[in-house]
Amino acid sequence: MSKLITREVENLGIPVDSCVVLHQLRVPLLIIHLKNGQSIDVQFPDDQFQAIRNTNLIRHYVQALTPWPVMPVLCKTHANLVGAQIPIDDVVSLLDSPHVSIEWNSHNQMSVSELAVRFVDYYSNFDTSQHVIYIEKGLTSRRRQVSGEVHLLLVDPYSRMTVCVNLYADVVDTSGQFLDSFPTFPEASLFRTQTKWQSWRVYSRERKVVVDKRMQDQSSEAELQDS
């Protein structure tokens, strides 16, 4: 995996200084240090933790707070800097550009502890069967249709699909299918083979079995109650 990322980054004309693999962490981490002083962190999520999902849940919350949001909807306020329509080459070049002030101030005066409590309260009352979260819009929209099991739909502006494909609303869990949305490349198969029996992969599979069984038991109980 490190060789793949090193190759792709160097194809962009950015020399790689070193790679650090922290495979012993609960969420394995790959750090790419570039010779221009920047670094890239790549996380390998398991069935219970997805950094991009959790980040977007927080991002939506701080944008949706009323009457005073904590963070602006950057795709609206600064469309020239962020957004799905900006070519990736322009995004990379912006990394080397001088810091640009967004010239936006929040009027929200809540403490971090109050924001944290309200965060839990917000999602505990969020109706996933009726609404979809759109990060790019900074709001939620009503779902067009609901069929089968209800999953939280969270759409990132840089992806055409929800990053919470199998995030169950009732247990706020996931089956780790975010990795399945990655492009197919030869190194991925080799990486999966080499790490098949790594402790963190085994841990993920065992947890998934537990979650799947719990979901099946809950479904069976619901069917018995209905009958």
C-alpha angles and dihedrals in degrees: 000000000000090000090052094051092043090053095048094046092049088051085064089057096255113125116223117229101189146332126227120197116198099185095156094070121102086246105034113231133203116197120196114196113202125207091238089067097259127115137203123214118203119190126197106213122211127208094282104039133050117169096200092050094048092045092052092048089056092042093055092046096053090046094049099048113123139250091000120025119209095218133028124240094255094194086063103035097038106022090154091064104038135022142098092267094065112098114244091239089060090049091053092048090051089060089069094044122102115271111279117212111226090208094218129129128191120226091202110120099182119131121241091252092054091047090051093052092047089049091060091044092049095056095038087062096038112118104220092181091064108031142054124203117228113192093190092056097038092227145076127255130200115264115249095218141354123211133165119346117004116242130181108256113211114171120199118204090235095055134058091212136054114270087216098064094155104018104140112219096212097054099021091231137135139209095219099250093143087094089057090067091063118104116265114254132162095247091061093064091047091049092051091049095048093048098039094113099032111130094244092052092048090048090052093050092048092050091048091054089052093049094046091050091048090052091049092049091050090049091050092049091050091051092050091050091049091051 
